[in-house]
Amino acid sequence: MPKVKTNRVKFPEGWELIEPTLRELQAKMREAENDPHDGKRKCEALWPIFKIAHQKSRYIFDLYHRRKEISKELYDFCLDQGYADRNLIAKWKKPGYERLCCLRCMQPRDHNFATTCVCRVPKHLREEKVIECVHCGCGGCASGD
């Protein structure tokens, strides 16, 4: 008799420690997606979603790379299941990108004159002191700040 396949995902050891925080962030994400965006610019409606996605990725990154509280198996599981952004975390590991807010801020094709976003400019080099990124609402993610 053939085996019956189920869609059950086997959670690795240590999942119960990070699950409440991830569920809470998932609930915030759902709330941000359903939030009405009356009176906001088109780009401003997406800012809370980018912020929560960054927060989830940073949480998992910090647990594995900085605090060493989760296993490699659990870390890979979180990346494979989409709890964190694999590409953003890969950039955080490189020098100069430790505080990167989103991947769109460093892609030259999304900006005028094929440069990076204004939030990637260090604060001491800016003409305007208070700025917001058009893509994600970041106030500054240059590593020299």
N, C-alpha and C positions, 0 to 999 in steps of 0.2 A: 504494500500500500504506500503511495507517495506521501511525502511530508506535506503538511498544510502550512503554507507560508502566512505569517502574520506581519502586520505593519508595526509591530511593537519595537520600539527602540530600546536597546539595553543601555542604561545610563552607567557611566563609569563610577568607580569609587570616588567619593568626595563630592558628588553632584548635590547631595542634600545640603551641603554647606553653602553653595552659591545659588541654589535654586530660588530661595525667597527673594534675593536681590534682583535676579534676572526676571522673575515674575513681576515684581514691582515696576521695573523699568519697562517691561512689555506692556503693562497696564497704562503707564504714562504715555507710551508710544501710541497705543490705541486711542487714548484720550486726545493726544495732539493731532492725530490723523482725522478724528471726527470733529475737532474744534472748528466752529465757524470762523471764516476769515473775512468777514465783512469789514470794509474800511481799511484793509491792509493791502499793500502792494502784492503783486503776484509772487515775488521772491520772498517776501516777509512771511508768507503763509507756511513756507517750508522750513524756516529757521528752527522752530522747536523740534522738528523731526530730525534735522541734522544734529542738533545738540544732544538729543537722547541717544541717537546712534553712536555718536562720539563717546558719550558717557558709558555705554555698554562695552564698547571696544576697549576703552581706557581701563575699565574695571577688570576685565579679563587679562589685559596686558599687565597691569600692576600686580595682580595675584600671581601670575606665573613668572614674569621677568624680574620684578623688583622685590616682592615679599616672599617668593618661592613657597606659596601656600597650597598650590594645586599641582597635580601631577601632569606630566607631558601628555598622557593619555586623555585626561580631562580637558586640557588645553586644546588638543587637536580635535576632540569631540565638539567643543564649543565653536571652533572655527568651521568645522565641517557642517554643523547644523545651522550655521548662520547667526549665531548669537553675537559674533564679533566680525569686524571687517578685516579679512586677512591682508589685503593690500595696504590698508592704513597702518596696521600694526607693523608690516614690513618696512614702511617708511619711518616709523617711530624709532626703529632700531638703528637707522643711519644717522651719522652726525649732521647736525643742522636742521633736522626735522623732528626733534624730540617733542615739540609742542604743536605739531601740525594739526589744524582743526578738521580739514577735509581734503580729499584728493583733488577736488575741483580748484582749490586755491593755488595749486602749484602747476596746473596744466596751462601752458602758454596759448593753446588754441581757444580757450574760453575768455581771453582778455585782450584788450586793445594793445596794439603794437607788439604782440607775441611776447609778453612779459608775464610775471606772476601777479598774484592778487596784492592789493595794497596792504592787507593784513600781514603779509610776509615781510614787509619792510620794518626794520627795527625802529622803535619809538624815537630814538635820538636822531634819526635821519629823516623823519617825517616833517612835512611843512605844517600839516594839520595835526593837532595832538589827539583829537578824539575822532576816530573813524569806525565805520562798520563795514564789514565785507558784504558785498551784494549777494554772494552765493549762499552764505551760511550765517551771517550775522556776527561773525567773529570780530572781536575788538583788537586782535593782534596775536599772532601765533609765531612770531619770529623767535628763534631760539636765543637770540642775543638780548631779549628784553628783560 
